[in-house]
Amino acid sequence: MKMYVGNLSFDTTQNDLESVFGEYGTVTDVHLPQDRDTGRPRGFAFVTMDSKEAMESAISGLDGQEVGGRNLKVNEARPREARGGGGGGGGRRGGAW
Protein backbone atom coordinates (compact mmCIF):
# COMPACT_ATOMS: atom_id res chain seq x y z
CA MET A 1 0.00 0.00 0.00
CA LYS A 2 2.31 2.69 -1.35
CA MET A 3 1.59 6.43 -1.20
CA TYR A 4 3.13 9.38 -2.96
CA VAL A 5 3.90 12.23 -0.57
CA GLY A 6 4.63 15.55 -2.25
CA ASN A 7 5.45 19.13 -1.29
CA LEU A 8 7.83 18.02 1.45
CA SER A 9 10.22 20.42 3.10
CA PHE A 10 13.78 19.73 1.99
CA ASP A 11 14.58 19.28 5.70
CA THR A 12 12.19 16.32 6.08
CA THR A 13 13.93 13.08 7.05
CA GLN A 14 12.96 9.43 6.78
CA ASN A 15 12.44 9.37 10.56
CA ASP A 16 10.09 12.37 10.31
CA LEU A 17 7.94 10.54 7.77
CA GLU A 18 7.93 7.31 9.77
CA SER A 19 6.77 9.25 12.82
CA VAL A 20 4.03 11.24 11.06
CA PHE A 21 2.62 8.30 9.06
CA GLY A 22 3.10 5.90 11.98
CA GLU A 23 0.20 7.61 13.74
CA TYR A 24 -2.10 6.00 11.15
CA GLY A 25 -0.69 2.47 11.12
CA THR A 26 2.47 0.47 10.56
CA VAL A 27 4.95 2.00 8.12
CA THR A 28 6.83 -0.75 6.28
CA ASP A 29 9.03 1.38 4.00
CA VAL A 30 9.99 4.99 3.29
CA HIS A 31 11.79 5.99 0.10
CA LEU A 32 13.03 9.60 0.13
CA PRO A 33 14.72 10.22 -3.26
CA GLN A 34 17.80 12.45 -3.28
CA ASP A 35 19.08 14.67 -6.06
CA ARG A 36 22.10 12.89 -7.55
CA ASP A 37 24.05 16.14 -7.99
CA THR A 38 23.41 17.86 -4.66
CA GLY A 39 22.51 14.93 -2.40
CA ARG A 40 19.56 16.91 -1.08
CA PRO A 41 16.05 15.45 -0.84
CA ARG A 42 13.94 16.14 -3.93
CA GLY A 43 10.81 17.27 -2.05
CA PHE A 44 8.77 14.09 -2.34
CA ALA A 45 8.74 10.56 -0.96
CA PHE A 46 7.02 7.21 -1.18
CA VAL A 47 5.64 5.75 2.03
CA THR A 48 4.42 2.15 2.22
CA MET A 49 2.04 0.97 4.93
CA ASP A 50 1.04 -2.55 5.88
CA SER A 51 -2.66 -2.33 5.01
CA LYS A 52 -5.06 -0.56 2.68
CA GLU A 53 -7.01 0.71 5.69
CA ALA A 54 -3.89 2.32 7.20
CA MET A 55 -3.03 3.90 3.85
CA GLU A 56 -6.54 5.31 3.38
CA SER A 57 -6.54 6.63 6.93
CA ALA A 58 -3.17 8.35 6.39
CA ILE A 59 -4.31 9.86 3.09
CA SER A 60 -7.50 11.29 4.58
CA GLY A 61 -5.69 12.49 7.69
CA LEU A 62 -2.58 14.01 6.11
CA ASP A 63 -3.46 15.26 2.62
CA GLY A 64 -3.37 19.05 2.82
CA GLN A 65 -2.02 19.09 6.38
CA GLU A 66 0.96 21.23 7.29
CA VAL A 67 4.14 19.33 8.12
CA GLY A 68 7.47 21.12 8.34
CA GLY A 69 5.89 24.38 7.18
CA ARG A 70 4.51 22.83 3.94
CA ASN A 71 1.04 21.52 3.07
CA LEU A 72 1.47 17.89 2.12
CA LYS A 73 0.03 16.29 -0.99
CA VAL A 74 -0.69 12.64 -0.19
CA ASN A 75 -2.30 10.11 -2.52
CA GLU A 76 -2.08 6.49 -3.52
CA ALA A 77 0.99 5.94 -5.66
CA ARG A 78 0.29 5.06 -9.28
CA PRO A 79 2.37 2.51 -11.15
CA ARG A 80 5.33 4.03 -12.93
CA GLU A 81 4.52 4.79 -16.55
CA ALA A 82 6.68 3.16 -19.21
CA ARG A 83 9.04 5.60 -20.77
CA GLY A 84 9.77 5.66 -24.48
CA GLY A 85 12.97 4.09 -25.72
CA GLY A 86 14.32 7.36 -27.06
CA GLY A 87 17.68 7.76 -28.67
CA GLY A 88 17.41 5.86 -31.89
CA GLY A 89 20.22 4.38 -33.92
CA GLY A 90 23.09 6.12 -35.62
CA GLY A 91 23.21 5.19 -39.25
CA ARG A 92 24.83 7.25 -41.97
CA ARG A 93 23.02 10.00 -43.72
CA GLY A 94 23.51 11.48 -47.13
CA GLY A 95 26.80 12.20 -48.82
CA ALA A 96 28.70 10.01 -51.19
CA TRP A 97 31.91 8.31 -50.17
C-alpha distances in whole Angstrom, upper triangle without the diagonal:
4,7,10,13,16,20,20,23,24,25,21,20,17,19,19,15,15,17,16,13,14,16,13,11,11,10,9,10,12,13,16,18,22,25,27,30,30,27,26,22,22,20,17,14,10,8,5,5,6,6,6,9,9,6,9,12,11,11,14,16,15,16,20,20,22,21,24,26,24,22,18,16,13,11,8,8,11,12,15,18,21,23,27,29,31,35,37,40,43,46,49,50,54,57,60,60
4,7,10,13,17,17,20,21,22,18,18,15,17,17,13,13,16,15,12,14,16,14,13,12,10,10,9,9,10,13,15,18,21,23,26,26,24,22,19,18,17,13,10,7,6,4,7,9,10,9,12,11,8,10,13,11,11,14,16,14,14,18,19,21,19,21,24,21,19,16,14,10,9,6,6,9,10,12,16,18,21,24,27,29,32,34,37,40,43,47,48,51,54,57,57
4,6,10,13,13,17,18,20,16,16,14,16,15,12,13,15,13,10,13,15,13,13,13,11,12,10,10,10,12,14,17,20,22,25,25,23,21,17,16,14,11,8,5,5,6,8,11,12,10,12,11,7,9,11,9,8,12,13,11,11,14,15,17,16,18,20,17,16,12,10,7,6,4,5,8,11,13,16,19,21,25,27,29,32,35,38,41,44,47,48,51,54,57,58
4,6,10,11,14,16,17,15,15,14,16,15,12,14,16,14,12,15,17,15,16,16,13,14,12,10,10,10,12,15,17,20,23,22,20,18,14,13,11,7,6,5,7,9,12,15,15,14,16,14,11,12,14,11,10,13,14,12,10,13,14,16,15,17,18,15,14,10,8,6,5,6,5,8,11,12,14,18,19,23,25,27,30,32,36,38,42,45,45,49,52,55,55
4,7,7,11,13,14,11,13,12,14,13,9,12,14,12,10,14,15,15,16,16,13,15,13,10,10,10,11,14,16,20,22,21,19,16,13,11,9,6,5,6,7,10,13,16,17,16,17,15,12,13,14,11,9,13,13,9,9,11,11,12,11,13,15,12,10,7,6,5,7,9,9,12,14,15,18,21,22,25,28,29,32,35,38,40,44,47,47,51,53,56,57
4,5,9,11,13,11,13,14,16,14,12,15,16,14,14,17,18,18,19,20,17,19,16,13,12,11,11,14,15,18,20,19,18,15,12,9,6,4,7,9,11,14,16,20,21,19,20,18,15,16,17,14,12,15,15,11,9,10,11,12,11,12,13,10,9,6,5,6,9,11,11,13,16,16,18,21,21,25,27,28,30,34,37,39,43,45,46,49,52,55,56
4,7,9,11,10,13,15,17,14,13,16,17,15,15,19,20,20,22,22,20,21,19,16,15,12,13,14,15,19,20,18,18,14,11,9,6,6,9,12,14,17,20,23,24,23,23,21,18,19,19,16,14,16,16,12,10,10,11,10,10,10,10,6,7,5,6,9,12,15,15,17,20,19,21,24,24,27,30,30,32,35,39,41,44,47,47,50,53,56,57
4,6,8,7,10,11,13,11,10,14,14,12,13,17,18,18,20,20,18,19,17,13,13,10,11,12,14,18,19,17,15,12,9,8,5,6,8,11,12,16,18,22,23,23,23,20,18,19,19,15,15,17,16,12,12,11,11,10,8,8,9,6,8,6,8,10,13,16,16,18,21,20,23,25,25,29,31,31,33,37,40,42,45,48,48,51,54,57,58
4,5,5,9,12,14,11,11,15,15,14,15,18,19,21,22,23,20,22,19,15,15,12,13,13,14,18,18,16,15,11,9,9,6,8,11,14,15,19,21,25,26,26,26,23,21,23,22,18,18,20,18,15,15,14,13,10,8,6,7,6,9,9,12,14,17,20,19,22,24,23,26,28,28,31,33,33,35,39,42,43,47,49,50,53,55,58,59
4,6,8,11,14,12,12,16,17,16,17,20,22,23,24,24,21,22,19,15,14,10,11,10,11,14,15,12,11,7,6,7,6,9,11,15,16,20,22,26,28,28,28,25,23,25,25,21,21,23,22,18,18,17,16,14,11,9,11,10,13,12,14,16,19,21,20,23,24,23,26,28,27,30,32,32,33,37,40,41,45,47,48,51,53,56,56
4,6,10,11,9,11,14,15,14,17,19,20,22,23,23,20,21,19,15,15,11,13,12,13,17,17,14,12,9,8,10,9,11,12,16,17,20,22,26,28,28,28,25,23,25,25,21,21,24,21,18,19,18,17,14,11,8,10,11,14,14,16,18,21,23,22,25,27,26,28,31,30,33,35,35,36,40,43,44,48,50,51,54,56,59,60
4,7,8,6,7,11,11,11,13,15,17,18,20,19,16,18,15,12,12,9,11,12,14,17,18,16,13,10,8,10,8,9,10,13,13,17,18,22,24,24,25,21,20,22,21,17,18,20,18,15,16,16,14,12,9,7,10,10,13,12,14,15,18,20,19,22,24,24,27,29,29,32,34,34,36,40,43,44,48,50,51,55,57,60,60
4,5,5,7,9,10,11,12,14,16,18,19,17,14,16,13,10,10,8,11,11,14,17,18,16,13,11,9,11,10,11,10,12,12,15,17,20,23,24,24,21,20,22,21,18,19,22,20,17,18,19,17,15,12,10,14,14,16,14,16,16,19,20,19,23,24,24,27,29,29,33,34,35,36,40,42,44,48,51,52,55,57,60,60
4,5,5,6,9,10,11,12,15,16,16,14,11,12,9,6,8,7,10,12,15,17,20,18,14,13,10,13,12,11,9,10,9,12,14,17,20,21,22,18,17,20,20,16,18,21,19,16,18,19,18,17,13,13,17,16,17,15,17,16,18,18,18,21,22,22,25,27,28,32,33,34,36,39,42,44,47,50,51,55,57,60,60
4,5,5,6,9,10,10,13,15,15,13,11,12,11,9,11,10,14,15,19,21,23,21,17,16,13,16,15,14,12,13,11,14,15,17,20,22,22,18,18,21,20,16,18,21,19,16,19,20,18,17,13,13,17,17,18,16,18,17,20,20,20,24,25,25,29,31,32,35,37,38,40,43,45,48,51,54,55,59,61,64,64
4,6,5,6,9,10,11,14,15,14,12,14,13,10,12,11,14,16,19,22,23,21,18,15,13,15,13,13,11,13,11,14,15,18,20,21,21,17,17,19,18,14,16,19,16,13,16,17,14,13,9,9,13,13,15,13,16,15,18,19,19,23,25,25,28,31,32,35,37,38,40,43,46,48,52,55,56,59,61,64,64
4,5,5,6,8,10,12,12,12,9,11,10,7,10,9,13,15,18,21,23,21,18,16,13,14,12,11,9,10,8,11,12,15,17,18,18,14,13,16,15,11,13,16,14,11,13,15,13,13,10,11,14,13,14,11,13,12,15,16,16,19,21,22,25,28,29,33,34,36,38,41,44,46,50,53,54,57,60,63,63
4,6,5,5,9,10,10,9,6,9,8,7,10,11,15,17,21,23,26,24,20,19,16,17,16,14,11,11,8,10,10,13,15,17,17,13,13,16,15,12,14,17,15,13,16,18,16,16,13,14,17,17,17,15,16,14,16,17,17,21,22,23,27,29,31,34,36,37,40,43,45,48,51,54,56,59,62,64,65
4,6,5,7,10,10,10,9,12,12,11,14,14,18,20,23,26,28,26,23,20,18,19,17,16,14,14,11,13,12,15,17,18,18,14,14,17,15,12,15,17,14,12,16,17,15,14,11,13,16,16,17,15,17,15,18,19,20,23,25,26,30,33,34,38,39,41,43,46,49,51,55,58,59,62,65,68,68
4,5,6,8,10,11,10,13,13,12,14,14,18,20,23,26,28,26,23,21,17,19,16,14,13,13,11,13,12,15,16,17,16,13,12,14,12,9,12,13,10,9,12,14,11,11,9,11,14,14,13,11,14,12,15,17,18,22,24,25,28,31,33,36,39,40,42,45,48,51,54,57,58,61,64,67,67
4,5,6,7,8,7,10,11,10,13,14,17,20,23,26,28,27,24,22,18,19,16,14,12,11,8,9,8,11,13,13,13,9,9,11,10,6,9,11,9,8,11,14,12,13,11,14,17,16,15,12,13,11,13,14,15,19,21,23,26,29,31,34,37,38,41,44,47,49,53,56,57,60,63,66,66
4,5,5,6,6,10,11,11,15,16,20,22,26,28,31,29,26,24,21,22,20,17,15,14,10,11,9,11,12,14,13,9,10,13,11,9,12,14,12,12,15,17,15,16,14,16,19,19,18,16,17,14,16,16,18,21,23,25,29,32,33,37,39,41,43,46,49,52,55,58,59,63,66,68,69
4,6,8,9,13,15,15,18,19,23,25,28,31,33,31,28,26,23,24,21,19,17,16,13,13,11,13,14,15,13,9,11,13,10,8,12,13,10,10,14,16,14,15,14,16,19,19,18,16,17,15,17,17,19,23,25,27,31,34,36,39,42,43,46,49,52,54,58,61,62,65,68,71,71
4,7,9,12,14,14,18,19,23,25,29,31,34,32,29,27,24,24,22,19,17,15,12,12,9,11,10,11,9,6,8,9,6,5,9,10,8,9,13,16,14,16,15,18,20,19,18,15,16,13,14,15,17,21,23,25,29,32,34,38,40,42,44,47,50,53,56,60,60,64,67,70,70
4,6,10,12,13,17,19,22,25,29,31,34,33,30,28,24,25,23,20,17,15,12,10,7,7,8,10,9,5,8,10,8,8,12,13,12,13,16,19,17,19,18,21,23,22,21,18,18,15,16,15,17,21,22,25,28,31,33,37,39,41,44,47,50,53,56,59,60,64,67,69,70
4,6,9,11,15,17,21,24,27,29,32,31,28,26,23,24,23,20,17,14,11,9,6,6,8,11,11,7,9,12,12,11,14,16,15,15,18,21,20,21,19,21,24,23,22,19,20,17,17,16,17,20,22,24,28,30,32,36,38,40,43,45,48,51,54,57,59,62,65,68,68
4,6,8,11,14,17,20,24,26,29,27,24,23,20,21,19,16,13,11,7,6,4,6,9,12,12,9,9,13,12,10,13,16,15,14,17,20,19,20,17,19,22,21,21,17,18,15,15,14,15,18,19,21,25,27,29,33,35,37,39,42,45,48,51,54,55,59,62,64,65
4,7,10,14,17,20,23,25,28,27,24,23,20,21,20,17,14,11,8,6,5,6,10,12,14,11,11,15,15,14,16,19,18,18,19,23,22,23,20,22,25,24,23,20,20,17,17,15,15,18,18,20,24,26,28,32,33,35,38,40,43,45,49,52,54,57,60,62,62
4,7,10,13,16,19,21,24,24,20,19,16,17,17,14,10,8,6,5,7,9,12,14,16,13,12,16,17,14,16,19,19,17,19,22,21,22,19,20,23,22,22,18,18,15,16,14,13,16,17,18,21,23,25,29,30,32,34,37,40,42,46,49,50,54,57,59,59
4,6,10,13,16,18,21,20,17,16,13,14,13,11,7,6,5,6,9,12,15,16,18,15,13,17,17,14,15,19,18,16,17,19,19,19,16,17,20,19,19,16,16,14,15,14,13,16,17,17,21,23,24,28,29,31,33,36,39,41,45,48,49,53,55,58,58
4,6,9,13,15,18,17,14,13,10,11,12,9,6,5,6,9,12,15,17,18,20,18,15,19,20,16,17,20,20,18,18,20,20,20,17,18,21,19,19,16,16,14,15,14,12,15,15,15,18,20,21,25,26,27,29,32,35,37,41,44,45,49,52,54,54
4,7,10,12,15,14,11,10,7,8,8,7,5,7,9,12,15,18,20,21,23,20,17,20,21,17,18,21,20,17,18,19,19,18,15,15,18,16,17,14,15,14,16,16,14,16,17,16,19,21,22,25,26,27,29,33,35,37,41,44,45,48,51,54,54
4,7,9,12,12,9,9,6,6,8,7,6,9,11,14,18,21,23,23,25,23,20,23,24,20,20,24,23,20,20,21,21,21,18,17,20,18,19,16,16,16,17,17,15,16,17,15,18,19,19,22,23,24,26,29,32,34,37,40,41,45,47,50,50
4,6,9,8,5,5,4,5,9,9,10,12,15,18,21,24,27,27,29,26,24,26,27,23,23,27,26,22,22,23,23,22,19,18,20,18,20,18,18,19,20,21,18,20,20,18,20,22,21,24,24,25,26,29,32,33,37,40,41,44,46,49,49
4,6,6,5,5,6,6,10,11,12,15,18,21,24,28,30,30,32,29,27,29,30,26,26,29,28,25,24,25,25,23,21,20,21,19,21,20,20,21,22,23,20,21,21,19,20,21,20,23,23,23,24,27,30,31,35,37,38,41,44,46,46
4,6,6,8,9,9,13,14,15,17,20,23,26,29,32,32,34,32,29,32,33,29,29,32,32,28,28,28,29,27,25,23,25,23,25,23,23,24,25,25,22,23,23,20,21,22,20,22,22,22,22,26,28,29,33,35,36,40,42,44,44
4,6,8,11,11,15,16,18,20,23,26,30,33,35,35,37,35,32,34,35,32,31,34,34,30,29,30,30,28,26,24,25,24,26,25,25,26,28,28,25,26,26,23,24,24,22,24,24,23,23,27,29,29,33,35,36,39,41,44,44
4,5,9,10,13,15,17,20,23,26,29,32,34,35,36,34,31,33,34,30,30,33,32,28,28,28,28,26,23,21,22,21,24,23,24,25,27,28,25,27,27,24,26,27,25,27,27,26,27,30,32,33,37,39,40,43,45,47,47
4,7,9,12,14,15,17,20,23,26,29,31,32,34,31,29,31,32,28,28,31,30,27,26,27,26,24,22,19,21,21,23,22,23,23,25,26,24,25,25,23,25,26,25,27,27,27,28,31,33,34,38,40,42,45,47,49,49
4,6,9,11,13,16,18,21,24,28,30,30,32,29,27,29,29,25,25,28,27,23,23,23,23,21,18,16,18,17,20,18,20,21,23,24,22,24,25,23,25,26,25,28,29,28,29,33,35,36,40,42,43,47,49,51,51
4,6,8,9,12,15,18,21,24,26,27,28,25,23,25,25,22,21,25,24,20,20,20,20,18,15,14,16,15,17,15,16,17,19,20,18,21,21,20,22,24,23,26,28,27,29,33,35,37,40,43,44,47,49,52,52
4,6,8,12,15,18,21,25,26,26,28,25,22,24,25,21,21,24,23,19,19,19,19,18,16,15,16,14,16,14,14,16,17,19,17,18,19,17,19,21,20,23,25,25,26,30,33,34,38,41,41,44,47,50,50
4,7,11,13,17,20,23,25,24,26,23,20,22,22,19,18,20,20,16,15,15,15,14,12,12,13,10,12,10,11,13,15,17,15,18,19,18,20,23,22,25,27,27,29,33,36,37,41,43,44,47,50,53,53
4,7,10,14,16,20,21,21,22,20,17,19,19,16,15,18,18,14,13,14,15,14,13,13,14,12,12,9,9,10,12,13,12,14,16,15,18,20,20,24,26,26,29,32,35,37,41,43,44,47,50,53,53
4,6,10,13,17,18,18,20,17,14,17,18,14,14,17,17,14,14,15,16,16,13,14,16,14,14,11,10,10,11,12,10,13,14,14,17,20,20,24,26,27,29,32,35,38,41,44,45,48,51,54,54
4,7,10,13,15,15,17,15,12,14,16,13,12,16,16,14,14,16,17,17,16,17,19,17,16,12,11,9,10,9,8,11,12,12,16,18,20,24,25,27,29,32,35,38,41,44,46,49,52,55,55
4,7,10,12,12,14,11,9,12,13,10,11,14,14,12,13,16,16,17,15,17,19,17,16,13,12,10,10,10,9,13,14,15,19,21,23,27,29,30,33,36,39,42,45,48,49,53,55,58,58
4,7,9,10,12,10,8,11,13,11,12,15,15,14,15,19,19,20,18,20,23,21,20,16,15,12,11,10,9,13,14,15,19,22,24,27,29,31,34,37,40,42,46,49,50,54,57,59,59
4,6,8,9,6,6,10,10,9,11,14,14,14,15,19,19,20,19,21,24,22,21,17,17,13,13,11,12,15,16,18,22,25,27,31,33,35,38,40,43,46,49,53,54,57,60,63,63
4,7,9,7,8,11,12,12,14,16,17,17,19,22,22,24,22,25,27,26,24,21,20,16,16,13,14,17,18,20,24,26,29,33,34,37,40,42,45,48,51,54,56,59,62,65,65
4,5,5,6,9,10,11,12,14,15,16,18,22,21,24,23,26,28,26,24,21,20,16,15,12,14,16,18,21,24,27,29,33,35,38,41,43,46,49,52,55,56,60,63,66,66
4,5,5,6,8,10,10,12,14,15,16,20,20,23,23,26,28,25,23,20,18,14,12,10,12,14,16,19,22,25,28,32,34,36,40,42,45,48,51,54,55,59,62,64,65
4,5,5,6,9,10,11,12,14,15,19,19,22,22,25,27,25,22,19,18,15,13,12,15,17,19,23,25,29,31,35,37,40,43,45,48,51,54,58,59,62,65,68,69
4,6,5,6,9,10,10,12,14,17,17,20,19,22,24,22,20,17,17,13,13,12,14,17,19,22,25,28,31,35,37,39,42,45,48,51,54,57,58,62,65,67,68
4,5,5,6,9,10,10,11,15,15,18,18,21,23,20,18,15,14,10,9,8,11,14,16,19,22,25,27,31,34,36,39,41,44,47,50,54,55,58,61,64,64
4,5,5,6,8,10,10,14,15,18,18,22,23,21,18,15,14,10,9,8,12,14,17,20,23,26,29,32,35,37,40,43,46,49,52,55,56,59,62,65,66
4,5,5,6,8,10,13,13,16,17,20,22,20,17,15,14,11,11,11,15,18,21,23,26,29,32,35,38,40,43,46,49,52,55,58,59,62,65,68,69
4,6,5,6,8,11,11,14,13,17,18,17,14,11,11,8,9,10,13,16,19,22,24,28,30,34,36,38,41,44,47,50,53,56,57,60,63,66,67
4,5,5,5,9,10,13,14,17,18,16,13,10,9,6,6,8,11,14,17,20,22,26,28,31,34,36,39,41,45,48,51,54,54,57,61,64,64
4,6,6,9,10,13,15,18,19,17,13,11,11,8,9,11,14,17,21,23,25,29,31,34,37,39,42,44,48,51,54,57,57,60,63,67,68
4,6,9,8,11,12,16,17,15,12,11,11,9,11,13,16,19,23,25,27,31,33,36,39,40,43,46,50,52,56,59,59,62,65,68,69
4,6,5,8,9,13,13,12,9,7,8,7,9,12,15,18,21,23,25,29,30,34,37,38,41,44,47,50,53,56,56,59,62,65,66
4,6,9,10,14,14,11,8,6,5,5,7,11,13,16,20,21,23,27,28,32,35,35,39,41,45,47,51,53,54,57,60,63,64
4,7,9,12,12,9,5,5,6,8,10,14,16,19,22,23,25,29,30,33,36,37,40,43,46,48,52,54,54,57,60,63,65
4,6,10,10,8,5,6,8,9,13,16,18,21,25,26,28,31,32,36,38,39,42,45,48,51,54,57,57,60,63,66,67
4,7,6,5,4,6,10,12,15,19,20,23,26,27,29,33,33,36,39,39,42,45,49,51,54,56,57,60,62,66,67
4,5,5,6,7,10,12,15,18,19,23,26,26,29,32,32,36,38,39,41,44,47,49,53,56,56,59,62,65,65
4,6,8,9,13,15,18,21,22,25,27,27,30,33,33,36,38,39,41,44,47,49,53,55,55,59,61,64,65
4,7,9,13,15,19,22,23,26,29,29,31,34,34,37,39,39,41,45,48,50,53,55,56,59,61,64,65
4,6,9,12,16,19,20,23,25,25,27,30,30,34,36,36,38,42,45,47,50,53,53,56,58,62,62
4,7,10,13,17,18,21,24,24,26,29,30,33,36,36,38,42,45,47,50,53,53,56,59,62,63
4,6,10,13,14,17,20,21,23,26,27,30,33,34,36,39,43,45,48,51,51,54,57,60,61
4,7,10,11,14,17,18,20,23,24,28,30,31,34,37,40,43,46,49,49,52,55,58,59
4,7,9,12,15,17,19,22,24,27,30,31,34,37,41,43,46,49,50,53,56,59,60
4,6,9,12,14,16,20,22,25,28,30,33,36,39,42,45,48,48,52,55,58,59
4,6,10,12,15,18,21,24,27,29,32,34,38,41,44,47,48,51,54,57,58
4,7,9,12,15,17,21,23,25,28,31,34,37,40,43,44,48,51,53,54
4,6,8,12,14,18,21,23,26,28,32,35,38,41,42,45,48,51,52
4,6,9,12,16,18,20,24,26,29,32,35,38,39,43,46,49,49
4,6,9,12,15,17,20,23,26,29,32,35,36,39,43,45,46
4,6,10,12,15,18,20,23,27,29,33,33,37,40,43,44
4,7,9,12,15,17,20,23,26,29,30,34,37,39,40
4,7,8,12,14,17,20,23,26,27,31,34,36,37
4,6,9,11,14,17,20,23,24,27,30,33,34
4,7,8,11,14,17,20,21,25,28,31,31
4,6,10,12,15,18,19,22,26,28,29
4,7,9,12,15,16,20,23,25,26
4,7,9,13,14,17,20,23,23
4,6,10,12,15,18,20,20
4,7,9,13,15,17,17
4,7,10,12,14,14
4,7,9,10,11
4,7,9,11
4,7,9
4,7
4
